[in-house]
Structures are given as C-alpha cells and as structure tokens.
Amino acid sequence: MTMNSGKVFLGVVAGLAAGAALGVLFAPEKDSKARKLISKRTDDLIDAVNEKIEDKFKKVMDVVTERLKKAKSDEATPYEKESQSRL
C-alpha cells in the first residue's frame, strides 16, 4: 500500500467511525443502548485497524529482514559464504 492509499484508507475508516457514531446517536433508542452500541462498534473498528496495522508491520519487518540478510551475505568474504552454505 502506498503512502497515498494509506491516507485514503485511514480517511475512510475515520469517516465510517464518525458516521456510525452519529447514526447511533441520532437513532431512536435509549441512551444506554446507544452507548453500548457505539462502544461495541468502536471496539470492532479498533480491532480491525489494529489487525491491519499488525499486518503491515509484519510485512515491513519481513522486507527489512530479507534486505538485511541480503546485505549481510553480499558483504561476506568468500570463506564466510562457503561456511554459510554448508550450514
């Protein structure tokens, strides 16, 4: 996901959250039910965003790890490369 599409995603998520909260607040239900519904939807939204963040973080860490391994193997001396290939 590029930086621009990441901003779009966050904007959409924020818009959905605001719309859901306003919809529940103006719905003809008792205040306690509305608060519980807002709380549940907010928790669900937070869980979804956290899952997305964890997924992106894992992908970034995988890329960084692979690049570090490649850089390390590129810097190894011929003797070190031969030793590593035997393991």
C-alpha positions in Angstrom: 0.0 0.0 0.0 1.5 3.3 -1.0 1.6 6.3 1.4 -1.3 7.9 -0.5 -3.6 4.9 -0.4 -2.7 4.5 3.3 -4.1 8.0 3.9 -7.2 7.2 1.9 -7.7 4.0 4.0 -7.4 6.0 7.3 -9.8 8.6 5.9 -12.4 6.0 5.0 -12.0 4.3 8.4 -12.4 7.7 10.2 -15.4 8.6 8.1 -17.0 5.2 8.8 -16.4 5.6 12.5 -17.9 9.1 12.6 -20.9 8.1 10.5 -21.6 5.1 12.7 -21.3 7.2 15.9 -23.6 9.9 14.6 -26.1 7.3 13.3 -26.3 5.6 16.6 -26.6 8.9 18.5 -29.5 10.1 16.4 -31.2 6.7 16.3 -34.4 6.4 18.3 -33.0 4.2 21.0 -32.4 4.6 24.7 -29.2 6.3 25.7 -27.8 3.3 27.4 -28.4 1.1 24.4 -26.9 3.7 22.1 -23.8 4.0 24.2 -23.4 0.2 24.3 -23.8 0.0 20.5 -21.3 2.8 20.0 -18.8 1.1 22.4 -19.2 -2.2 20.6 -18.8 -0.7 17.1 -15.8 1.3 18.3 -14.2 -1.8 19.7 -14.8 -3.6 16.5 -13.3 -0.8 14.5 -10.3 -0.6 16.7 -9.7 -4.3 16.4 -9.9 -4.1 12.6 -7.5 -1.2 12.5 -5.1 -2.9 14.9 -5.2 -6.0 12.8 -4.4 -4.0 9.6 -1.5 -2.2 11.4 -0.1 -5.5 12.7 -0.3 -7.0 9.2 1.5 -4.0 7.6 4.1 -4.0 10.4 4.8 -7.7 9.8 5.2 -7.1 6.1 7.7 -4.3 6.7 9.7 -6.4 9.1 9.8 -9.2 6.6 11.2 -6.9 3.9 13.7 -5.4 6.3 14.8 -8.8 7.5 15.3 -10.1 3.9 17.2 -7.0 2.9 19.5 -7.3 6.0 20.1 -10.9 5.1 20.9 -10.0 1.6 23.2 -7.1 2.6 25.0 -9.4 5.1 25.5 -12.1 2.5 26.8 -9.6 0.0 29.4 -8.3 2.5 30.6 -11.8 3.5 34.0 -12.9 2.3 34.3 -15.9 0.0 35.3 -18.1 3.0 32.3 -16.9 5.0 29.9 -17.6 2.1 31.3 -21.1 1.8 30.9 -21.6 5.6 27.3 -20.4 5.5 26.4 -22.6 2.5 27.5 -25.7 4.4 25.1 -24.9 7.3 
